[in-house]
Amino acid sequence: MGFFSKWFGAGAPSLTAAEVNEKLKFGKHPLVLDVRQPDEYRLGHIAGSKLIPLNELHRRMKELPQGREIVCVCASGSRSASAAKTLAKEGYTVFDMQGGMLAWRRAKLPVQK
Protein backbone atom coordinates (compact mmCIF):
# COMPACT_ATOMS: atom_id res chain seq x y z
CA MET A 1 0.00 0.00 0.00
CA GLY A 2 1.49 3.34 -1.03
CA PHE A 3 1.89 6.31 1.29
CA PHE A 4 -1.01 8.29 -0.18
CA SER A 5 -3.33 5.27 -0.31
CA LYS A 6 -2.55 4.47 3.31
CA TRP A 7 -3.36 7.97 4.55
CA PHE A 8 -5.94 9.22 2.08
CA GLY A 9 -7.59 6.04 0.84
CA ALA A 10 -7.21 4.36 -2.50
CA GLY A 11 -8.84 5.94 -5.50
CA ALA A 12 -11.26 4.12 -7.76
CA PRO A 13 -9.92 2.07 -10.68
CA SER A 14 -9.54 4.03 -13.89
CA LEU A 15 -10.46 3.35 -17.51
CA THR A 16 -9.26 4.93 -20.73
CA ALA A 17 -11.71 6.68 -23.03
CA ALA A 18 -11.52 3.72 -25.43
CA GLU A 19 -12.31 1.28 -22.60
CA VAL A 20 -15.32 3.37 -21.55
CA ASN A 21 -16.51 3.46 -25.15
CA GLU A 22 -16.21 -0.35 -25.36
CA LYS A 23 -18.18 -0.78 -22.10
CA LEU A 24 -20.89 1.49 -23.46
CA LYS A 25 -21.10 -0.45 -26.72
CA PHE A 26 -20.61 -4.04 -25.58
CA GLY A 27 -20.35 -4.20 -21.82
CA LYS A 28 -22.61 -3.71 -18.86
CA HIS A 29 -23.65 -0.24 -20.08
CA PRO A 30 -22.40 1.74 -17.10
CA LEU A 31 -23.92 5.03 -16.07
CA VAL A 32 -21.61 7.83 -17.21
CA LEU A 33 -21.62 10.48 -14.50
CA ASP A 34 -20.40 13.86 -15.74
CA VAL A 35 -19.24 15.97 -12.79
CA ARG A 36 -18.47 19.16 -14.73
CA GLN A 37 -20.47 22.36 -14.55
CA PRO A 38 -23.63 22.77 -16.70
CA ASP A 39 -21.95 25.22 -19.09
CA GLU A 40 -19.13 22.71 -19.73
CA TYR A 41 -21.65 19.91 -20.23
CA ARG A 42 -23.59 21.93 -22.83
CA LEU A 43 -20.41 22.34 -24.90
CA GLY A 44 -20.28 18.59 -25.40
CA HIS A 45 -20.75 15.40 -23.40
CA ILE A 46 -20.95 11.64 -23.77
CA ALA A 47 -24.41 10.64 -25.04
CA GLY A 48 -26.64 9.37 -22.24
CA SER A 49 -24.45 10.77 -19.48
CA LYS A 50 -25.96 12.16 -16.29
CA LEU A 51 -24.84 15.58 -15.12
CA ILE A 52 -24.26 16.07 -11.40
CA PRO A 53 -21.63 18.77 -10.81
CA LEU A 54 -18.98 17.72 -8.29
CA ASN A 55 -20.08 20.38 -5.80
CA GLU A 56 -23.59 18.81 -5.76
CA LEU A 57 -22.53 15.16 -5.56
CA HIS A 58 -22.91 14.64 -1.80
CA ARG A 59 -26.41 16.13 -1.85
CA ARG A 60 -27.57 14.23 -4.96
CA MET A 61 -25.85 10.88 -4.47
CA LYS A 62 -29.19 9.12 -3.89
CA GLU A 63 -30.03 9.76 -7.56
CA LEU A 64 -27.39 7.20 -8.53
CA PRO A 65 -28.13 3.48 -8.92
CA GLN A 66 -26.36 1.20 -6.42
CA GLY A 67 -26.37 -1.93 -8.58
CA ARG A 68 -24.88 -0.45 -11.75
CA GLU A 69 -21.32 0.44 -12.70
CA ILE A 70 -20.67 4.19 -12.74
CA VAL A 71 -17.95 5.91 -14.77
CA CYS A 72 -17.06 9.41 -13.57
CA VAL A 73 -16.03 11.96 -16.21
CA CYS A 74 -14.90 15.59 -16.07
CA ALA A 75 -12.86 17.86 -18.34
CA SER A 76 -9.37 16.47 -17.68
CA GLY A 77 -9.66 13.79 -14.99
CA SER A 78 -9.14 15.72 -11.78
CA ARG A 79 -12.72 16.23 -10.59
CA SER A 80 -13.79 12.80 -11.77
CA ALA A 81 -11.07 11.14 -9.67
CA SER A 82 -12.40 12.97 -6.63
CA ALA A 83 -16.00 12.00 -7.44
CA ALA A 84 -15.04 8.35 -8.03
CA LYS A 85 -13.20 8.20 -4.71
CA THR A 86 -16.23 9.66 -2.91
CA LEU A 87 -18.61 7.18 -4.54
CA ALA A 88 -16.30 4.22 -3.89
CA LYS A 89 -16.27 5.09 -0.19
CA GLU A 90 -20.08 4.94 -0.25
CA GLY A 91 -20.08 1.46 -1.77
CA TYR A 92 -20.73 2.24 -5.42
CA THR A 93 -19.02 0.25 -8.19
CA VAL A 94 -17.21 3.12 -9.81
CA PHE A 95 -14.46 3.90 -12.31
CA ASP A 96 -12.66 7.12 -13.19
CA MET A 97 -12.17 7.92 -16.87
CA GLN A 98 -8.54 8.95 -17.36
CA GLY A 99 -8.03 12.28 -19.07
CA GLY A 100 -11.72 13.23 -19.05
CA MET A 101 -13.44 14.74 -22.05
CA LEU A 102 -10.08 15.91 -23.40
CA ALA A 103 -9.07 12.25 -23.80
CA TRP A 104 -12.52 11.35 -25.17
CA ARG A 105 -12.26 14.03 -27.85
CA ARG A 106 -8.61 13.17 -28.57
CA ALA A 107 -9.75 9.58 -29.24
CA LYS A 108 -12.26 11.04 -31.75
CA LEU A 109 -15.21 9.47 -29.91
CA PRO A 110 -18.72 10.90 -30.39
CA VAL A 111 -19.72 14.01 -28.46
CA GLN A 112 -23.31 15.14 -27.99
CA LYS A 113 -24.26 18.81 -27.70
N, C-alpha and C positions, 0 to 999 in steps of 0.2 A: 504494500500500500504506500503510495507516494505521500510526501509531506502535505501537499494541499488537500488530497483526498482524505487523509487522516483528520485534518483539522476543519475542513470546510465541507466534507462530504463529496462523494463521487458524483460527477455529472452523469447525464443520461448518455446512452450510446448515440453515436452520430451516424448519419447516412449522407452519401453524396447526392447531388441533384439527380444524377442518372439512376441511382438506387431508389430514390423516392418516386421517380417517374415509372420505374418498373413495378414498384409496389402498387401504384395507382392503376396501372394497366392490367397487371396479372396477379397481384398478390391479394392481401386481405383488405384492400381498399381502406387504408388508414384515413382518419380525419386529419386534414391539413389545417393546423391552427396558425394563423397569421397574427403575430403579436406586434405588428407595426401600427402606426397611427392611421386614422381613416384617410387622410390626404395621400399618404404613401400607397395605401391599398388601392385607391382609385386610379393611381397611375399604372397599375398592373399587378395582377396577383395570379396564383395558381387556381385554375377553374375548380369550383366546388369548395374552396377553402373557407374557413370560418374566421372572421375577424374578431379578435378580443385583444385590444391593445394591452401591452405588458402591465401598464399601470392600473388596469382594471381586472387583471387575472384573478387575484385573491377573491375579489367580490363576486366574480362571475364563474368561478370554477365549477359550480354545480350544473352549469349548462353543458358540460363536457361528459361524454359517455364513459363509464368505467370499464366496460368490457371490450373496448375497441382500441386498436393502436392509434396513437396520436403522433403526428410529426409537426414539430414547432419550426416556424419559418419567420425570419425577419429580413432586414435589408442585407446585412453582411454576416450574420451568425452570432453576434454578441447578445442581443436581447433574447433570441431564441434559445440559446444555451441556458440563460437564466430561467426562462420559462420552463424549459424541459426539466431542469433541476428541481424547480418548485413542484411541478406535477409528479415527478418521480417520488419525491418525499411523501406525497399524498397517496401513493399507491397506483398511479396511472401507469400504463404501459406506454412509454413515450420515447421518442427519438428526436434528436436535434439535426436539422439539415445544415450541413457544413456550407459556409459561404453565402447562405441566404439567397435572396432573389438575384443578387449579383451573379452567383454561380449558376442559378437556374437559367438566367438570360444568356450567360456565357456559353452554356451547353446548348443554346438555341432551342430550348423547350418552350412549349406554348404558354403565352401570357394572356390573360383575360383582362379587359378594361371595362 
